[in-house]
Amino acid sequence: MNERFFQLGTALRALAVVAWIGLGAPSVHAQVAVTKPQVVVLATGGTIAGAGAAATNSASYQAAKVPVDKLIAGVPELADVAQVRGEQVFQIASESFTNEKLVQLGKRVSQLVRDPAVNGIVITHGTDTLEETAFFLNLVIRSDKPVVVVGSMRPGTAMSADGMLNLYNAVVVAADPASRGKGVLVAMSDEIHSGRDVAKRINIKTSAFGSQWGPLGMSVEGKTFWFRLPAKRHTVNSEFDIESIETLPEVAIVYGYGNMTTELYDAALRSGAKAVVNAGTGNGSVPNYAVEKLKSVRAQGVQVIRSSRVADGFVIRNAEQPDDKYDWVVAHDLNPQKAKILAAVALTRGVSSQDLQRIFWEY
Ligand code: DAS
């Protein structure tokens, strides 16, 4: 008896399903049309806008050739992710970025993130100084909206060009509410990096970018996956604001090496540098024959910041050099070019060396 009831029940359930589908289950298409996030692409040039003579030219090409509208049109799938529009802010190779261009770009980003209709920003950028721009924006853009910097290592004309997918991933990250509040981000080679941590570590591979503390996450097939959060102050939690910065002071980097000449510090002073970043050997070491010179640099009111030419690790204060005694600052884990950016931003507020050292611990 139970068996027959079971069979009858099963048949009735099957009939109900057929009727439901036949009468027109509420169509998924009846859902309210969801408006797509609005993402603005600010183009500055670089290889992602580059063009070479042949598909085999993955390293020989001209950067900064392709306009932003063509970049966007070259990835029609962007329209599945967001409403995307472009602005051509610059059209340069990024080794030609200047402080003036950094400030100009920062002010445009700041204007756009204040627009309630804009959900995220993508900045297409050359890879050479991409890490500097990303860190600068991480310090001065007072918004939790995603700002994603992206480049490519091969021009779009090359075989296995990486720019299309990098741009697609950058728009996915910029459009994703999960990307908010993580600081300025860099999307390269499927990874999502903090603009603070990331650096160009290889100058000839598509996997050029890395962070010694690891990426924050990945972007895969139109989705973001997050595994860690930034530990240092940024964006809405920063004491710096692009709206109160008009110019950046000159900060020079002197590269340390065996038998180095101390003339380089004199040249830095002549350039009007307000700080000298010493890209020292090892743990930011200074040769014994250069200590007096660096002390004289400090005595002239110029900040001395000990960074290291070694890619990974971090400089320890008062380890091989008596920083307290000489009134020097250590760059923590920041490479020389990032230490330069942080020093320039900090010195817009005329900080003491004690406050400058706090800033290097916190950002
Ligand atoms: N010269 C490089 C630059 O514009 C090209 C690139 O890799 O983007 O940064």
Boltz pocket constraint, residues with backbone or C-beta under 6 A from the ligand:
constraints:
  - pocket:
      binder: B
      contacts: [[A, 45], [A, 46], [A, 47], [A, 48], [A, 63], [A, 92], [A, 93], [A, 94], [A, 95], [A, 125], [A, 126], [A, 127], [A, 128], [A, 129], [A, 130], [A, 151], [A, 152], [A, 153]]
      max_distance: 6.0
